[in-house]
Amino acid sequence: MTRFRLRPLLALCAIAATLTLALTDADARAGRGGSFGSRGSQTFSAPPSTATSPTARPLERTMTQPGQPGAARPSASPSGSFFNRPGFMGGGFLGGMFAGFLGAGLFGMLFGHGLMGGIGGFGSILGLILQIALVVIVGRLLWSWWQRRNQPAMAGGPNLRDSYSGAGSPNSGSPMGLGGLGSSFGLGGGSGAPAATARASGTDEVGLTPDDFNTFERLLGEVEAAYGAEDLGRLRRVGTPEVVSYLSEDLAENASKGVVNKISDVKLLQGDLAEAWREGNTDYATVALRYALNDQTVERDSGKVLQGGPTEATETWTFMRARGGHWLVSAIQQA
């Protein structure tokens, strides 16, 4: 009798564990985590690798559709590959297969056949799981070998201080007291982009100037300050409507939780140009940024600091402008 009473309890515990895994995966990021926005025709292509950010997460929230004119097809980059899909057991086919086996076992427990009663016994399922694990391990090793074989070696590029020496003195207007362009931005080397859309790291088809890089640095500080102040009006002046919509969603979520994400003391530490290109009358520039900031989550009513403090972040930002217009933030990707 005790055995039959324990079966429903064990089944409920297994279901709770499964749900916990799913929720942990869904809530893996908080605040302004994740990657969002659009990069024109490069939305679904990985930015070239730079010294500041060798890789960038794919854009998880974007209004650009693969079938839209000018949008590149989803690339076969490592970040979007089968082996890196989110979820338990890697998602995709293996995740679905494992979930099916788990579901069969749960139903077996609920109907009195034991955890393995619904899938042919303990020995067979254990052997199958071991085979699947072996296939996944071998597949990952082969994928890593293929990546190393096909990725060109990093080749350091010149610093922008040398590139723009004699072009005036941009340092005097450098925001956040960083000593000017040369101390923060450089031309990265190597390329982590797929072969179909590859550009050499630091490729500039726009003709960026020191003032452009100073603008990128200034926009970094303005976006962070406006987000920390929950100032949507200010965000609209420095970001595209799409980026502002995602940031406003995050602010609304914070408001519903009764917290505020306070951000201050933003200071750019290092920056590299990944690529700059033109599409019709629109210019795009993707820049890798490593910066320091004071990032705190504060209770809205009491002002009590719940978590956070001084930290560093590495992200890849894309800026866009209509020809002759002002730069706006159009995408933010986590490293």
C-alpha positions in Angstrom: 0.0 0.0 0.0 2.8 2.4 0.9 4.4 1.7 -2.5 1.2 2.8 -4.4 0.9 5.9 -2.2 4.5 7.0 -3.0 4.1 6.7 -6.8 1.8 9.9 -7.2 4.2 11.8 -4.8 7.3 10.8 -6.8 5.5 11.7 -10.1 4.6 15.1 -8.7 8.2 15.7 -7.6 9.5 14.7 -11.0 7.0 17.1 -12.7 8.1 19.9 -10.3 11.7 19.3 -11.1 11.0 19.5 -14.8 9.1 22.7 -14.4 12.0 24.1 -12.3 14.4 23.4 -15.1 12.2 25.1 -17.6 11.7 28.2 -15.4 15.4 28.5 -14.6 16.2 28.5 -18.4 13.5 31.1 -19.1 14.6 33.4 -16.2 18.3 33.2 -17.0 18.6 36.9 -17.5 17.2 39.9 -15.7 16.9 43.6 -16.3 18.5 44.6 -19.6 20.0 41.2 -20.3 19.6 39.5 -23.6 20.1 40.8 -27.1 17.6 42.8 -29.1 17.1 45.2 -32.0 18.0 45.1 -35.7 21.2 45.4 -37.8 19.6 45.9 -41.2 20.6 43.1 -43.6 23.1 41.8 -41.0 20.4 41.2 -38.4 20.8 37.4 -38.6 24.6 37.4 -39.1 27.1 37.4 -36.3 29.3 40.6 -36.1 33.0 40.1 -36.8 35.1 39.1 -33.9 37.1 41.8 -32.1 39.6 41.9 -29.3 36.9 43.5 -27.0 34.2 41.0 -27.8 35.2 37.8 -29.7 31.6 36.7 -29.9 28.1 38.2 -29.6 24.8 36.5 -28.8 22.3 36.4 -31.6 19.5 38.9 -31.5 16.8 37.2 -29.5 14.2 40.0 -29.9 13.9 41.6 -33.3 11.2 43.0 -35.5 13.2 42.1 -38.6 11.9 38.9 -40.3 14.2 36.6 -42.3 11.9 36.9 -45.4 11.8 40.7 -45.4 13.7 42.5 -48.3 17.2 43.3 -47.2 17.3 40.9 -44.3 19.9 38.2 -44.4 18.9 34.6 -43.9 19.6 33.1 -40.5 23.3 32.1 -40.5 24.8 28.8 -39.4 26.9 30.6 -36.8 27.9 28.6 -33.7 25.7 30.8 -31.5 22.6 29.7 -33.4 23.7 26.1 -34.0 22.0 22.9 -32.9 24.5 22.3 -30.2 23.9 25.7 -28.5 20.1 25.9 -28.5 18.7 26.8 -25.1 16.8 24.3 -22.9 17.4 21.0 -21.1 19.5 18.5 -23.2 20.1 21.3 -25.7 16.6 21.6 -27.1 15.7 20.6 -30.6 15.4 16.9 -31.5 17.3 15.6 -28.4 15.3 17.8 -26.1 12.0 16.6 -27.6 13.1 13.0 -27.4 14.2 13.3 -23.8 11.0 15.0 -22.9 9.0 12.2 -24.5 10.9 9.6 -22.5 10.4 11.6 -19.3 6.7 12.0 -20.0 6.3 8.3 -20.7 8.0 7.5 -17.4 5.7 10.0 -15.5 2.6 8.4 -17.0 4.0 5.0 -16.1 4.3 6.1 -12.5 0.9 7.7 -12.4 -0.7 4.5 -13.7 1.2 2.1 -11.5 3.8 0.8 -13.9 6.8 2.4 -12.3 9.0 5.2 -13.7 10.4 3.0 -16.4 7.3 1.0 -17.1 6.1 3.3 -19.9 9.4 2.9 -22.0 10.5 -0.6 -21.7 12.5 -1.0 -18.5 15.4 0.6 -16.7 18.1 -1.1 -18.7 16.9 -0.1 -22.1 16.3 3.6 -21.3 19.6 3.9 -19.4 21.5 2.5 -22.5 19.6 4.8 -24.8 20.4 7.9 -22.7 24.1 6.9 -22.6 24.1 6.5 -26.4 22.5 9.9 -26.8 25.0 11.5 -24.4 27.9 9.9 -26.4 26.5 11.2 -29.7 26.2 14.8 -28.2 29.7 14.7 -26.8 31.2 13.5 -30.1 29.2 16.0 -32.0 30.4 18.9 -29.8 34.0 17.8 -30.2 33.6 17.6 -34.0 31.9 21.1 -34.1 34.7 22.6 -32.0 37.3 21.1 -34.3 35.6 22.5 -37.3 35.3 25.9 -35.8 39.0 26.0 -35.0 39.9 24.7 -38.4 37.9 27.3 -40.3 38.4 30.4 -38.1 41.3 32.6 -39.3 43.9 33.7 -36.7 43.5 37.0 -34.9 45.4 39.7 -36.6 45.7 42.9 -34.6 44.8 46.1 -36.4 46.2 49.6 -35.9 44.9 51.8 -33.1 42.7 54.6 -34.1 45.1 57.1 -32.6 47.5 56.3 -35.4 44.7 56.1 -38.0 43.5 59.6 -37.2 46.6 61.3 -36.1 46.7 64.7 -37.7 42.9 64.8 -38.2 42.4 67.3 -35.5 42.1 66.9 -31.8 39.0 65.0 -30.9 40.2 64.4 -27.3 39.0 67.8 -26.1 35.4 66.8 -26.6 35.7 63.2 -25.4 32.8 62.4 -23.0 33.3 60.8 -19.5 36.9 62.0 -19.2 38.4 59.1 -21.1 41.3 60.9 -22.7 39.9 60.8 -26.2 39.4 58.4 -29.0 42.7 56.6 -29.1 42.5 55.5 -25.4 39.2 53.7 -25.9 38.6 52.6 -29.5 40.7 50.5 -31.7 40.4 48.5 -34.9 39.9 44.8 -33.9 41.4 41.9 -35.8 40.1 38.5 -37.0 36.6 37.7 -38.2 34.1 35.4 -36.5 31.3 36.0 -39.0 30.0 33.2 -41.2 31.7 32.9 -44.6 28.5 33.9 -46.5 28.5 37.4 -44.8 32.1 37.7 -43.6 33.7 41.1 -43.3 37.2 41.6 -41.9 37.0 42.9 -38.4 37.2 46.7 -38.5 36.0 47.0 -42.0 34.7 50.6 -42.6 32.6 51.1 -45.7 31.1 54.3 -44.2 34.2 56.4 -43.6 33.8 57.0 -39.8 35.5 59.9 -38.2 36.7 60.5 -34.7 33.5 62.5 -34.0 31.5 59.4 -34.9 33.4 57.3 -32.3 33.0 60.0 -29.7 29.3 60.0 -30.5 29.1 56.2 -29.9 30.8 56.7 -26.5 28.4 59.5 -25.6 25.3 57.5 -26.7 26.5 54.6 -24.4 26.4 56.9 -21.4 23.1 58.6 -22.4 21.2 55.3 -23.0 22.4 53.9 -19.7 21.6 57.1 -17.8 18.1 57.4 -19.4 17.4 53.7 -18.7 18.4 54.1 -15.0 16.2 57.2 -14.7 13.3 55.5 -16.5 13.2 58.4 -18.9 11.4 57.2 -22.0 11.5 60.6 -23.6 15.2 60.7 -23.5 15.5 57.1 -24.7 13.4 58.1 -27.8 16.0 60.7 -28.7 18.9 58.3 -28.7 17.5 54.9 -29.8 15.3 53.6 -32.6 11.6 53.0 -31.9 12.3 49.2 -31.8 15.1 49.5 -29.2 13.0 51.9 -27.1 10.0 49.4 -27.2 12.2 46.6 -25.8 13.7 48.9 -23.1 10.2 50.1 -22.1 9.0 46.5 -21.8 11.9 45.9 -19.3 11.1 49.1 -17.4 7.4 48.0 -17.2 8.5 44.6 -15.8 10.6 46.3 -13.2 7.7 48.5 -12.2 5.4 45.5 -11.8 8.0 44.0 -9.5 8.3 47.2 -7.5 12.0 47.7 -8.3 14.1 50.3 -10.1 17.4 49.5 -12.0 19.6 52.4 -11.0 22.6 52.9 -13.3 25.4 55.4 -12.8 29.1 56.0 -13.2 29.3 54.7 -16.8 32.8 54.7 -18.1 34.0 53.2 -21.4 37.1 51.1 -20.9 37.7 49.6 -24.3 36.0 49.7 -27.7 36.6 48.1 -31.1 34.9 48.7 -34.5 33.5 45.4 -35.7 32.1 46.6 -39.0 30.5 49.6 -40.7 28.5 49.5 -43.9 25.9 51.2 -46.0 22.4 50.1 -47.1 20.9 52.6 -49.5 20.6 55.9 -47.6 21.3 54.3 -44.2 24.6 53.9 -42.5 25.3 51.2 -39.9 28.2 50.8 -37.5 28.6 47.8 -35.1 31.0 48.5 -32.2 32.2 46.2 -29.3 32.2 48.0 -26.0 33.6 47.1 -22.6 32.6 49.5 -19.9 32.3 50.0 -16.1 29.2 51.1 -14.4 27.4 51.0 -11.0 24.3 48.8 -11.6 21.9 48.4 -8.7 18.4 47.0 -8.3 16.6 49.2 -5.8 13.3 48.7 -4.1 11.0 51.3 -5.6 9.2 52.4 -2.4 11.9 52.2 0.2 15.0 52.8 -1.9 16.7 49.8 -0.3 19.4 48.3 -2.5 18.4 44.7 -3.2 21.4 43.6 -5.3 24.2 44.9 -7.6 26.9 47.4 -7.4 30.1 48.4 -9.3 30.6 46.0 -12.2 31.7 45.7 -15.8 29.8 44.8 -19.0 30.9 43.7 -22.5 28.3 44.3 -25.2 28.2 44.8 -29.0 26.1 47.9 -30.0 24.9 48.7 -33.5 24.2 52.3 -34.4 22.3 53.6 -37.5 21.7 56.9 -39.1 20.0 58.3 -42.2 22.6 59.8 -44.5 23.5 63.1 -43.0 21.4 62.5 -39.8 22.2 61.6 -36.2 23.3 58.2 -34.9 20.8 56.2 -33.0 21.2 52.9 -31.1 19.6 50.1 -33.2 20.7 46.9 -31.5 22.4 45.7 -28.3 24.0 42.3 -28.1 25.5 40.6 -25.1 29.0 39.1 -25.4 
